[in-house]
Amino acid sequence: MQKDHISKRETPLGRWLPFSFYSVNFALWIVTGVLAGAWDLLLLAVLPLPALGLYLLRTRKESE
């Protein structure tokens, strides 16, 4: 079961679909923060971005 999950994640769709969902979610966080006038809290929406970068780094295909 683990190998099946990993093989799905290594496909282009399996890699970029979670990224696109996260990007939409991130954009909505920013819009909500701006509309609420929470300018000092917008930095909190940026804090999870390194985890997204790490996900993309770990799921890239190794060059052969």
All heavy atoms as TSV, in Angstrom:
chain	resi	resn	atom	element	x	y	z
A	1	MET	N	N	0.821	-1.184	0.000
A	1	MET	CA	C	0.000	0.000	0.000
A	1	MET	C	C	0.874	1.259	0.000
A	1	MET	O	O	0.550	2.228	-0.663
A	1	MET	CB	C	-0.925	-0.014	1.208
A	1	MET	CG	C	-1.874	1.171	1.215
A	1	MET	SD	S	-2.937	1.272	2.648
A	1	MET	CE	C	-4.020	-0.082	2.352
A	2	GLN	N	N	1.960	1.225	0.712
A	2	GLN	CA	C	2.858	2.382	0.781
A	2	GLN	C	C	3.463	2.693	-0.583
A	2	GLN	O	O	3.549	3.847	-0.975
A	2	GLN	CB	C	3.963	2.125	1.807
A	2	GLN	CG	C	4.941	3.266	1.968
A	2	GLN	CD	C	4.345	4.455	2.686
A	2	GLN	OE1	O	3.265	4.397	3.237
A	2	GLN	NE2	N	5.048	5.559	2.654
A	3	LYS	N	N	3.873	1.651	-1.323
A	3	LYS	CA	C	4.477	1.875	-2.634
A	3	LYS	C	C	3.466	2.466	-3.608
A	3	LYS	O	O	3.814	3.280	-4.448
A	3	LYS	CB	C	5.048	0.577	-3.186
A	3	LYS	CG	C	6.292	0.139	-2.470
A	3	LYS	CD	C	6.882	-1.079	-3.123
A	3	LYS	CE	C	8.152	-1.475	-2.376
A	3	LYS	NZ	N	8.914	-2.466	-3.093
A	4	ASP	N	N	2.203	2.051	-3.503
A	4	ASP	CA	C	1.166	2.604	-4.369
A	4	ASP	C	C	0.974	4.093	-4.094
A	4	ASP	O	O	0.845	4.894	-5.016
A	4	ASP	CB	C	-0.143	1.849	-4.156
A	4	ASP	CG	C	-1.220	2.309	-5.107
A	4	ASP	OD1	O	-0.926	2.425	-6.312
A	4	ASP	OD2	O	-2.349	2.534	-4.649
A	5	HIS	N	N	0.978	4.464	-2.838
A	5	HIS	CA	C	0.829	5.878	-2.466
A	5	HIS	C	C	2.009	6.697	-2.992
A	5	HIS	O	O	1.824	7.781	-3.536
A	5	HIS	CB	C	0.723	6.014	-0.951
A	5	HIS	CG	C	0.674	7.423	-0.478
A	5	HIS	ND1	N	-0.425	8.225	-0.673
A	5	HIS	CD2	C	1.588	8.185	0.163
A	5	HIS	CE1	C	-0.183	9.429	-0.173
A	5	HIS	NE2	N	1.030	9.423	0.347
A	6	ILE	N	N	3.200	6.174	-2.850
A	6	ILE	CA	C	4.389	6.886	-3.307
A	6	ILE	C	C	4.388	7.013	-4.819
A	6	ILE	O	O	4.708	8.068	-5.367
A	6	ILE	CB	C	5.665	6.190	-2.802
A	6	ILE	CG1	C	5.772	6.359	-1.285
A	6	ILE	CG2	C	6.900	6.747	-3.483
A	6	ILE	CD1	C	6.864	5.545	-0.653
A	7	SER	N	N	3.997	5.964	-5.518
A	7	SER	CA	C	3.993	6.028	-6.986
A	7	SER	C	C	2.966	7.033	-7.496
A	7	SER	O	O	3.202	7.706	-8.499
A	7	SER	CB	C	3.737	4.651	-7.585
A	7	SER	OG	O	2.442	4.196	-7.281
A	8	LYS	N	N	1.836	7.173	-6.821
A	8	LYS	CA	C	0.851	8.185	-7.220
A	8	LYS	C	C	1.388	9.594	-6.975
A	8	LYS	O	O	1.129	10.503	-7.749
A	8	LYS	CB	C	-0.453	7.991	-6.449
A	8	LYS	CG	C	-1.263	6.817	-6.916
A	8	LYS	CD	C	-2.536	6.703	-6.120
A	8	LYS	CE	C	-3.324	5.484	-6.519
A	8	LYS	NZ	N	-4.522	5.318	-5.697
A	9	ARG	N	N	2.101	9.780	-5.901
A	9	ARG	CA	C	2.627	11.102	-5.567
A	9	ARG	C	C	3.729	11.524	-6.531
A	9	ARG	O	O	3.932	12.706	-6.760
A	9	ARG	CB	C	3.156	11.097	-4.135
A	9	ARG	CG	C	3.557	12.455	-3.638
A	9	ARG	CD	C	4.025	12.415	-2.229
A	9	ARG	NE	N	5.181	11.555	-2.113
A	9	ARG	CZ	C	5.569	10.989	-0.987
A	9	ARG	NH1	N	4.905	11.180	0.114
A	9	ARG	NH2	N	6.623	10.219	-0.954
A	10	GLU	N	N	4.411	10.579	-7.122
A	10	GLU	CA	C	5.510	10.903	-8.022
A	10	GLU	C	C	5.056	11.222	-9.438
A	10	GLU	O	O	5.860	11.605	-10.259
A	10	GLU	CB	C	6.521	9.761	-8.035
A	10	GLU	CG	C	7.297	9.664	-6.743
A	10	GLU	CD	C	8.258	8.497	-6.710
A	10	GLU	OE1	O	8.154	7.617	-7.587
A	10	GLU	OE2	O	9.088	8.464	-5.813
A	11	THR	N	N	3.772	11.082	-9.737
A	11	THR	CA	C	3.262	11.479	-11.050
A	11	THR	C	C	3.120	13.000	-11.075
A	11	THR	O	O	3.015	13.637	-10.020
A	11	THR	CB	C	1.899	10.829	-11.333
A	11	THR	OG1	O	0.950	11.323	-10.402
A	11	THR	CG2	C	1.981	9.315	-11.261
A	12	PRO	N	N	3.103	13.617	-12.265
A	12	PRO	CA	C	2.927	15.075	-12.326
A	12	PRO	C	C	1.624	15.536	-11.657
A	12	PRO	O	O	1.622	16.529	-10.934
A	12	PRO	CB	C	2.920	15.376	-13.819
A	12	PRO	CG	C	3.709	14.272	-14.428
A	12	PRO	CD	C	3.400	13.053	-13.591
A	13	LEU	N	N	0.542	14.814	-11.887
A	13	LEU	CA	C	-0.726	15.199	-11.268
A	13	LEU	C	C	-0.659	15.037	-9.751
A	13	LEU	O	O	-1.138	15.900	-9.006
A	13	LEU	CB	C	-1.865	14.357	-11.838
A	13	LEU	CG	C	-3.258	14.680	-11.299
A	13	LEU	CD1	C	-3.665	16.096	-11.698
A	13	LEU	CD2	C	-4.259	13.669	-11.811
A	14	GLY	N	N	-0.056	13.964	-9.300
A	14	GLY	CA	C	0.058	13.719	-7.863
A	14	GLY	C	C	0.946	14.722	-7.162
A	14	GLY	O	O	0.835	14.923	-5.954
A	15	ARG	N	N	1.819	15.361	-7.898
A	15	ARG	CA	C	2.700	16.361	-7.306
A	15	ARG	C	C	2.093	17.755	-7.366
A	15	ARG	O	O	2.134	18.504	-6.401
A	15	ARG	CB	C	4.032	16.358	-8.046
A	15	ARG	CG	C	5.009	17.338	-7.482
A	15	ARG	CD	C	6.356	17.199	-8.148
A	15	ARG	NE	N	7.314	18.060	-7.477
A	15	ARG	CZ	C	8.179	18.802	-8.106
A	15	ARG	NH1	N	8.237	18.798	-9.406
A	15	ARG	NH2	N	9.019	19.561	-7.437
A	16	TRP	N	N	1.520	18.120	-8.503
A	16	TRP	CA	C	1.067	19.497	-8.690
A	16	TRP	C	C	-0.358	19.749	-8.230
A	16	TRP	O	O	-0.709	20.897	-7.944
A	16	TRP	CB	C	1.239	19.910	-10.151
A	16	TRP	CG	C	2.685	20.002	-10.494
A	16	TRP	CD1	C	3.398	19.150	-11.278
A	16	TRP	CD2	C	3.628	20.972	-10.022
A	16	TRP	NE1	N	4.710	19.526	-11.332
A	16	TRP	CE2	C	4.881	20.647	-10.572
A	16	TRP	CE3	C	3.535	22.075	-9.188
A	16	TRP	CZ2	C	6.019	21.390	-10.323
A	16	TRP	CZ3	C	4.676	22.817	-8.941
A	16	TRP	CH2	C	5.893	22.477	-9.497
A	17	LEU	N	N	-1.199	18.732	-8.128
A	17	LEU	CA	C	-2.556	18.939	-7.630
A	17	LEU	C	C	-2.559	19.406	-6.169
A	17	LEU	O	O	-3.223	20.399	-5.848
A	17	LEU	CB	C	-3.395	17.677	-7.819
A	17	LEU	CG	C	-4.880	17.839	-7.558
A	17	LEU	CD1	C	-5.508	18.812	-8.547
A	17	LEU	CD2	C	-5.568	16.486	-7.656
A	18	PRO	N	N	-1.830	18.751	-5.264
A	18	PRO	CA	C	-1.771	19.278	-3.892
A	18	PRO	C	C	-1.175	20.686	-3.843
A	18	PRO	O	O	-1.614	21.527	-3.060
A	18	PRO	CB	C	-0.877	18.285	-3.148
A	18	PRO	CG	C	-0.983	17.037	-3.930
A	18	PRO	CD	C	-1.138	17.457	-5.353
A	19	PHE	N	N	-0.181	20.950	-4.695
A	19	PHE	CA	C	0.414	22.285	-4.740
A	19	PHE	C	C	-0.628	23.320	-5.159
A	19	PHE	O	O	-0.701	24.397	-4.576
A	19	PHE	CB	C	1.591	22.296	-5.712
A	19	PHE	CG	C	2.185	23.654	-5.904
A	19	PHE	CD1	C	3.045	24.187	-4.963
A	19	PHE	CD2	C	1.870	24.414	-7.028
A	19	PHE	CE1	C	3.592	25.438	-5.133
A	19	PHE	CE2	C	2.411	25.674	-7.207
A	19	PHE	CZ	C	3.281	26.194	-6.252
A	20	SER	N	N	-1.434	22.998	-6.161
A	20	SER	CA	C	-2.439	23.956	-6.616
A	20	SER	C	C	-3.512	24.177	-5.555
A	20	SER	O	O	-3.954	25.308	-5.342
A	20	SER	CB	C	-3.057	23.515	-7.941
A	20	SER	OG	O	-3.711	22.287	-7.791
A	21	PHE	N	N	-3.939	23.116	-4.872
A	21	PHE	CA	C	-4.907	23.285	-3.783
A	21	PHE	C	C	-4.330	24.168	-2.675
A	21	PHE	O	O	-5.009	25.036	-2.133
A	21	PHE	CB	C	-5.317	21.936	-3.194
A	21	PHE	CG	C	-6.250	21.146	-4.061
A	21	PHE	CD1	C	-6.236	19.769	-4.007
A	21	PHE	CD2	C	-7.134	21.763	-4.926
A	21	PHE	CE1	C	-7.085	19.019	-4.792
A	21	PHE	CE2	C	-7.998	21.020	-5.725
A	21	PHE	CZ	C	-7.969	19.643	-5.650
A	22	TYR	N	N	-3.079	23.937	-2.328
A	22	TYR	CA	C	-2.449	24.733	-1.286
A	22	TYR	C	C	-2.321	26.188	-1.725
A	22	TYR	O	O	-2.543	27.097	-0.926
A	22	TYR	CB	C	-1.068	24.168	-0.944
A	22	TYR	CG	C	-0.458	24.875	0.237
A	22	TYR	CD1	C	-0.726	24.453	1.527
A	22	TYR	CD2	C	0.364	25.983	0.070
A	22	TYR	CE1	C	-0.190	25.115	2.621
A	22	TYR	CE2	C	0.896	26.649	1.157
A	22	TYR	CZ	C	0.623	26.210	2.423
A	22	TYR	OH	O	1.136	26.874	3.488
A	23	SER	N	N	-2.011	26.411	-2.986
A	23	SER	CA	C	-1.865	27.777	-3.483
A	23	SER	C	C	-3.190	28.531	-3.441
A	23	SER	O	O	-3.237	29.705	-3.065
A	23	SER	CB	C	-1.321	27.774	-4.911
A	23	SER	OG	O	-0.053	27.187	-4.933
A	24	VAL	N	N	-4.263	27.856	-3.821
A	24	VAL	CA	C	-5.589	28.487	-3.740
A	24	VAL	C	C	-5.935	28.792	-2.290
A	24	VAL	O	O	-6.437	29.875	-1.964
A	24	VAL	CB	C	-6.659	27.580	-4.393
A	24	VAL	CG1	C	-8.064	28.052	-4.072
A	24	VAL	CG2	C	-6.443	27.508	-5.884
A	25	ASN	N	N	-5.658	27.853	-1.409
A	25	ASN	CA	C	-5.921	28.058	0.011
A	25	ASN	C	C	-5.098	29.237	0.544
A	25	ASN	O	O	-5.611	30.081	1.294
A	25	ASN	CB	C	-5.594	26.782	0.780
A	25	ASN	CG	C	-6.099	26.820	2.200
A	25	ASN	OD1	O	-6.986	27.580	2.535
A	25	ASN	ND2	N	-5.526	25.971	3.032
A	26	PHE	N	N	-3.846	29.320	0.155
A	26	PHE	CA	C	-2.977	30.410	0.589
A	26	PHE	C	C	-3.511	31.759	0.095
A	26	PHE	O	O	-3.558	32.738	0.848
A	26	PHE	CB	C	-1.556	30.176	0.066
A	26	PHE	CG	C	-0.618	31.298	0.354
A	26	PHE	CD1	C	-0.186	31.541	1.642
A	26	PHE	CD2	C	-0.179	32.128	-0.665
A	26	PHE	CE1	C	0.681	32.581	1.913
A	26	PHE	CE2	C	0.681	33.169	-0.405
A	26	PHE	CZ	C	1.118	33.399	0.886
A	27	ALA	N	N	-3.930	31.815	-1.172
A	27	ALA	CA	C	-4.479	33.056	-1.723
A	27	ALA	C	C	-5.740	33.473	-0.960
A	27	ALA	O	O	-5.933	34.672	-0.672
A	27	ALA	CB	C	-4.787	32.881	-3.199
A	28	LEU	N	N	-6.567	32.513	-0.603
A	28	LEU	CA	C	-7.772	32.847	0.163
A	28	LEU	C	C	-7.431	33.344	1.562
A	28	LEU	O	O	-8.121	34.215	2.097
A	28	LEU	CB	C	-8.706	31.636	0.227
A	28	LEU	CG	C	-9.372	31.267	-1.099
A	28	LEU	CD1	C	-10.154	29.979	-0.953
A	28	LEU	CD2	C	-10.257	32.388	-1.601
A	29	TRP	N	N	-6.376	32.792	2.174
A	29	TRP	CA	C	-5.935	33.308	3.472
A	29	TRP	C	C	-5.532	34.775	3.358
A	29	TRP	O	O	-5.897	35.589	4.201
A	29	TRP	CB	C	-4.733	32.527	3.992
A	29	TRP	CG	C	-5.004	31.152	4.472
A	29	TRP	CD1	C	-6.201	30.590	4.795
A	29	TRP	CD2	C	-4.025	30.143	4.676
A	29	TRP	NE1	N	-6.025	29.300	5.175
A	29	TRP	CE2	C	-4.708	28.989	5.125
A	29	TRP	CE3	C	-2.648	30.086	4.521
A	29	TRP	CZ2	C	-4.044	27.811	5.421
A	29	TRP	CZ3	C	-2.001	28.905	4.827
A	29	TRP	CH2	C	-2.684	27.793	5.275
A	30	ILE	N	N	-4.777	35.082	2.317
A	30	ILE	CA	C	-4.318	36.457	2.131
A	30	ILE	C	C	-5.509	37.389	1.890
A	30	ILE	O	O	-5.603	38.470	2.503
A	30	ILE	CB	C	-3.303	36.548	0.969
A	30	ILE	CG1	C	-2.048	35.738	1.288
A	30	ILE	CG2	C	-2.949	37.979	0.637
A	30	ILE	CD1	C	-1.247	36.239	2.463
A	31	VAL	N	N	-6.415	36.999	1.011
A	31	VAL	CA	C	-7.587	37.824	0.720
A	31	VAL	C	C	-8.429	38.040	1.973
A	31	VAL	O	O	-8.873	39.158	2.263
A	31	VAL	CB	C	-8.425	37.187	-0.415
A	31	VAL	CG1	C	-9.776	37.852	-0.551
A	31	VAL	CG2	C	-7.665	37.251	-1.719
A	32	THR	N	N	-8.644	36.973	2.725
A	32	THR	CA	C	-9.426	37.087	3.957
A	32	THR	C	C	-8.748	38.016	4.954
A	32	THR	O	O	-9.405	38.844	5.592
A	32	THR	CB	C	-9.634	35.702	4.591
A	32	THR	OG1	O	-10.289	34.858	3.645
A	32	THR	CG2	C	-10.465	35.795	5.849
A	33	GLY	N	N	-7.440	37.902	5.084
A	33	GLY	CA	C	-6.702	38.780	6.003
A	33	GLY	C	C	-6.778	40.227	5.586
A	33	GLY	O	O	-6.949	41.125	6.421
A	34	VAL	N	N	-6.671	40.491	4.287
A	34	VAL	CA	C	-6.742	41.870	3.793
A	34	VAL	C	C	-8.150	42.433	3.997
A	34	VAL	O	O	-8.322	43.568	4.456
A	34	VAL	CB	C	-6.328	41.936	2.306
A	34	VAL	CG1	C	-6.667	43.268	1.695
A	34	VAL	CG2	C	-4.840	41.645	2.170
A	35	LEU	N	N	-9.173	41.650	3.660
A	35	LEU	CA	C	-10.546	42.120	3.821
A	35	LEU	C	C	-10.915	42.332	5.280
A	35	LEU	O	O	-11.727	43.202	5.594
A	35	LEU	CB	C	-11.523	41.141	3.162
A	35	LEU	CG	C	-11.467	41.073	1.631
A	35	LEU	CD1	C	-12.420	40.007	1.113
A	35	LEU	CD2	C	-11.764	42.426	1.017
A	36	ALA	N	N	-10.332	41.548	6.171
A	36	ALA	CA	C	-10.606	41.701	7.598
A	36	ALA	C	C	-9.783	42.830	8.213
A	36	ALA	O	O	-10.018	43.213	9.357
A	36	ALA	CB	C	-10.323	40.400	8.324
A	37	GLY	N	N	-8.826	43.350	7.456
A	37	GLY	CA	C	-7.986	44.422	7.985
A	37	GLY	C	C	-6.946	43.930	8.972
A	37	GLY	O	O	-6.463	44.695	9.804
A	38	ALA	N	N	-6.594	42.671	8.889
A	38	ALA	CA	C	-5.631	42.091	9.819
A	38	ALA	C	C	-4.233	42.152	9.208
A	38	ALA	O	O	-3.583	41.131	8.990
A	38	ALA	CB	C	-6.025	40.665	10.152
A	39	TRP	N	N	-3.757	43.347	8.925
A	39	TRP	CA	C	-2.473	43.529	8.254
A	39	TRP	C	C	-1.316	42.957	9.067
A	39	TRP	O	O	-0.379	42.418	8.506
A	39	TRP	CB	C	-2.225	45.013	7.984
A	39	TRP	CG	C	-3.255	45.594	7.090
A	39	TRP	CD1	C	-4.323	46.362	7.462
A	39	TRP	CD2	C	-3.349	45.443	5.671
A	39	TRP	NE1	N	-5.068	46.682	6.361
A	39	TRP	CE2	C	-4.490	46.135	5.247
A	39	TRP	CE3	C	-2.579	44.772	4.733
A	39	TRP	CZ2	C	-4.883	46.192	3.917
A	39	TRP	CZ3	C	-2.971	44.828	3.403
A	39	TRP	CH2	C	-4.102	45.535	3.005
A	40	ASP	N	N	-1.386	43.069	10.373
A	40	ASP	CA	C	-0.286	42.586	11.205
A	40	ASP	C	C	-0.271	41.060	11.319
A	40	ASP	O	O	0.709	40.486	11.763
A	40	ASP	CB	C	-0.352	43.214	12.599
A	40	ASP	CG	C	-1.695	43.037	13.273
A	40	ASP	OD1	O	-2.690	42.797	12.566
A	40	ASP	OD2	O	-1.753	43.155	14.509
A	41	LEU	N	N	-1.338	40.389	10.905
A	41	LEU	CA	C	-1.396	38.926	10.991
A	41	LEU	C	C	-1.142	38.233	9.655
A	41	LEU	O	O	-1.133	37.006	9.590
A	41	LEU	CB	C	-2.759	38.490	11.541
A	41	LEU	CG	C	-3.083	38.977	12.956
A	41	LEU	CD1	C	-4.482	38.547	13.352
A	41	LEU	CD2	C	-2.060	38.455	13.951
A	42	LEU	N	N	-0.934	38.992	8.589
A	42	LEU	CA	C	-0.705	38.373	7.284
A	42	LEU	C	C	0.576	37.553	7.251
A	42	LEU	O	O	0.683	36.604	6.477
A	42	LEU	CB	C	-0.678	39.428	6.182
A	42	LEU	CG	C	-2.036	40.007	5.805
A	42	LEU	CD1	C	-1.862	41.060	4.724
A	42	LEU	CD2	C	-2.974	38.927	5.334
A	43	LEU	N	N	1.534	37.896	8.085
A	43	LEU	CA	C	2.765	37.118	8.149
A	43	LEU	C	C	2.489	35.670	8.556
A	43	LEU	O	O	3.180	34.753	8.112
A	43	LEU	CB	C	3.749	37.757	9.130
A	43	LEU	CG	C	5.080	37.042	9.316
A	43	LEU	CD1	C	5.854	37.031	7.996
A	43	LEU	CD2	C	5.900	37.692	10.395
A	44	LEU	N	N	1.455	35.452	9.354
A	44	LEU	CA	C	1.117	34.091	9.774
A	44	LEU	C	C	0.718	33.215	8.596
A	44	LEU	O	O	0.919	31.996	8.627
A	44	LEU	CB	C	-0.012	34.120	10.810
A	44	LEU	CG	C	0.342	34.778	12.141
A	44	LEU	CD1	C	-0.891	34.823	13.033
A	44	LEU	CD2	C	1.468	34.040	12.818
A	45	ALA	N	N	0.156	33.802	7.545
A	45	ALA	CA	C	-0.213	33.026	6.364
A	45	ALA	C	C	1.016	32.610	5.574
A	45	ALA	O	O	0.971	31.647	4.812
A	45	ALA	CB	C	-1.154	33.829	5.482
A	46	VAL	N	N	2.136	33.313	5.744
A	46	VAL	CA	C	3.357	33.027	4.999
A	46	VAL	C	C	4.193	31.939	5.686
A	46	VAL	O	O	4.967	31.250	5.021
A	46	VAL	CB	C	4.173	34.329	4.828
A	46	VAL	CG1	C	5.484	34.080	4.118
A	46	VAL	CG2	C	3.356	35.360	4.063
A	47	LEU	N	N	4.002	31.748	6.953
A	47	LEU	CA	C	4.830	30.795	7.701
A	47	LEU	C	C	4.778	29.361	7.170
A	47	LEU	O	O	5.802	28.677	7.193
A	47	LEU	CB	C	4.460	30.835	9.185
A	47	LEU	CG	C	4.843	32.120	9.916
A	47	LEU	CD1	C	4.359	32.062	11.363
A	47	LEU	CD2	C	6.330	32.359	9.852
A	48	PRO	N	N	3.653	28.842	6.673
A	48	PRO	CA	C	3.643	27.467	6.155
A	48	PRO	C	C	4.305	27.298	4.782
A	48	PRO	O	O	4.452	26.177	4.306
A	48	PRO	CB	C	2.158	27.111	6.061
A	48	PRO	CG	C	1.455	28.094	6.903
A	48	PRO	CD	C	2.276	29.322	6.882
A	49	LEU	N	N	4.707	28.365	4.122
A	49	LEU	CA	C	5.294	28.249	2.787
A	49	LEU	C	C	6.570	27.408	2.734
A	49	LEU	O	O	6.769	26.687	1.756
A	49	LEU	CB	C	5.537	29.629	2.192
A	49	LEU	CG	C	4.276	30.375	1.760
A	49	LEU	CD1	C	4.643	31.738	1.196
A	49	LEU	CD2	C	3.470	29.581	0.773
A	50	PRO	N	N	7.440	27.442	3.733
A	50	PRO	CA	C	8.606	26.536	3.674
A	50	PRO	C	C	8.215	25.062	3.631
A	50	PRO	O	O	8.887	24.262	2.986
A	50	PRO	CB	C	9.386	26.867	4.947
A	50	PRO	CG	C	9.023	28.275	5.250
A	50	PRO	CD	C	7.580	28.400	4.842
A	51	ALA	N	N	7.117	24.700	4.274
A	51	ALA	CA	C	6.657	23.303	4.209
A	51	ALA	C	C	6.236	22.943	2.791
A	51	ALA	O	O	6.492	21.832	2.323
A	51	ALA	CB	C	5.500	23.091	5.175
A	52	LEU	N	N	5.616	23.868	2.088
A	52	LEU	CA	C	5.247	23.628	0.700
A	52	LEU	C	C	6.493	23.461	-0.167
A	52	LEU	O	O	6.553	22.580	-1.016
A	52	LEU	CB	C	4.389	24.775	0.178
A	52	LEU	CG	C	3.952	24.689	-1.279
A	52	LEU	CD1	C	3.105	23.450	-1.509
A	52	LEU	CD2	C	3.207	25.944	-1.671
A	53	GLY	N	N	7.488	24.288	0.056
A	53	GLY	CA	C	8.743	24.155	-0.679
A	53	GLY	C	C	9.415	22.827	-0.403
A	53	GLY	O	O	9.945	22.183	-1.318
A	54	LEU	N	N	9.381	22.390	0.833
A	54	LEU	CA	C	9.955	21.096	1.191
A	54	LEU	C	C	9.196	19.953	0.517
A	54	LEU	O	O	9.807	18.995	0.045
A	54	LEU	CB	C	9.944	20.918	2.710
A	54	LEU	CG	C	10.600	19.661	3.247
A	54	LEU	CD1	C	12.073	19.637	2.875
A	54	LEU	CD2	C	10.433	19.587	4.748
A	55	TYR	N	N	7.883	20.061	0.436
A	55	TYR	CA	C	7.087	19.056	-0.257
A	55	TYR	C	C	7.506	18.972	-1.720
A	55	TYR	O	O	7.700	17.879	-2.255
A	55	TYR	CB	C	5.601	19.398	-0.142
A	55	TYR	CG	C	4.723	18.560	-1.037
A	55	TYR	CD1	C	4.409	17.260	-0.692
A	55	TYR	CD2	C	4.224	19.069	-2.230
A	55	TYR	CE1	C	3.623	16.478	-1.518
A	55	TYR	CE2	C	3.437	18.294	-3.058
A	55	TYR	CZ	C	3.129	17.006	-2.698
A	55	TYR	OH	O	2.359	16.244	-3.518
A	56	LEU	N	N	7.644	20.110	-2.384
A	56	LEU	CA	C	8.044	20.098	-3.787
A	56	LEU	C	C	9.456	19.551	-3.962
A	56	LEU	O	O	9.743	18.850	-4.924
A	56	LEU	CB	C	7.938	21.508	-4.377
A	56	LEU	CG	C	6.527	22.018	-4.582
A	56	LEU	CD1	C	6.561	23.466	-5.047
A	56	LEU	CD2	C	5.773	21.157	-5.560
A	57	LEU	N	N	10.317	19.866	-3.040
A	57	LEU	CA	C	11.688	19.360	-3.098
A	57	LEU	C	C	11.732	17.845	-2.938
A	57	LEU	O	O	12.431	17.146	-3.665
A	57	LEU	CB	C	12.537	20.039	-2.025
A	57	LEU	CG	C	14.007	19.691	-1.985
A	57	LEU	CD1	C	14.692	20.267	-3.223
A	57	LEU	CD2	C	14.635	20.246	-0.730
A	58	ARG	N	N	10.947	17.321	-2.010
A	58	ARG	CA	C	10.957	15.886	-1.744
A	58	ARG	C	C	10.259	15.072	-2.818
A	58	ARG	O	O	10.530	13.890	-2.981
A	58	ARG	CB	C	10.320	15.595	-0.401
A	58	ARG	CG	C	11.185	16.074	0.747
A	58	ARG	CD	C	10.667	15.590	2.034
A	58	ARG	NE	N	10.541	14.144	1.964
A	58	ARG	CZ	C	10.338	13.363	2.990
A	58	ARG	NH1	N	10.246	13.904	4.174
A	58	ARG	NH2	N	10.228	12.067	2.859
A	59	THR	N	N	9.316	15.663	-3.549
A	59	THR	CA	C	8.561	14.902	-4.543
A	59	THR	C	C	9.106	15.067	-5.951
A	59	THR	O	O	8.535	14.511	-6.880
A	59	THR	CB	C	7.077	15.296	-4.538
A	59	THR	OG1	O	6.951	16.694	-4.811
A	59	THR	CG2	C	6.428	14.941	-3.222
A	60	ARG	N	N	10.178	15.793	-6.119
A	60	ARG	CA	C	10.728	15.945	-7.478
A	60	ARG	C	C	11.335	14.627	-7.926
A	60	ARG	O	O	11.805	13.826	-7.110
A	60	ARG	CB	C	11.747	17.062	-7.530
A	60	ARG	CG	C	13.032	16.715	-6.854
A	60	ARG	CD	C	14.058	17.793	-7.019
A	60	ARG	NE	N	15.257	17.351	-6.329
A	60	ARG	CZ	C	16.130	18.146	-5.809
A	60	ARG	NH1	N	15.975	19.424	-5.908
A	60	ARG	NH2	N	17.182	17.662	-5.206
A	61	LYS	N	N	11.333	14.431	-9.211
A	61	LYS	CA	C	11.916	13.198	-9.762
A	61	LYS	C	C	13.419	13.349	-9.795
A	61	LYS	O	O	13.949	14.398	-10.153
A	61	LYS	CB	C	11.382	12.942	-11.160
A	61	LYS	CG	C	9.970	12.466	-11.165
A	61	LYS	CD	C	9.589	12.008	-12.546
A	61	LYS	CE	C	8.181	11.454	-12.487
A	61	LYS	NZ	N	7.791	10.884	-13.757
A	62	GLU	N	N	14.073	12.297	-9.430
A	62	GLU	CA	C	15.539	12.302	-9.489
A	62	GLU	C	C	15.971	12.190	-10.930
A	62	GLU	O	O	15.450	11.385	-11.688
A	62	GLU	CB	C	16.092	11.134	-8.670
A	62	GLU	CG	C	15.732	11.184	-7.201
A	62	GLU	CD	C	16.312	12.403	-6.499
A	62	GLU	OE1	O	17.430	12.827	-6.852
A	62	GLU	OE2	O	15.638	12.920	-5.603
A	63	SER	N	N	16.906	13.003	-11.329
A	63	SER	CA	C	17.402	12.925	-12.709
A	63	SER	C	C	18.236	11.667	-12.864
A	63	SER	O	O	19.065	11.344	-12.027
A	63	SER	CB	C	18.219	14.166	-13.048
A	63	SER	OG	O	19.296	14.265	-12.150
A	64	GLU	N	N	17.981	10.950	-13.932
A	64	GLU	CA	C	18.684	9.681	-14.155
A	64	GLU	C	C	19.640	9.792	-15.301
A	64	GLU	O	O	19.488	10.480	-16.221
A	64	GLU	CB	C	17.669	8.588	-14.434
A	64	GLU	CG	C	16.812	8.339	-13.211
A	64	GLU	CD	C	15.815	7.233	-13.460
A	64	GLU	OE1	O	16.012	6.389	-14.363
A	64	GLU	OE2	O	14.820	7.180	-12.756
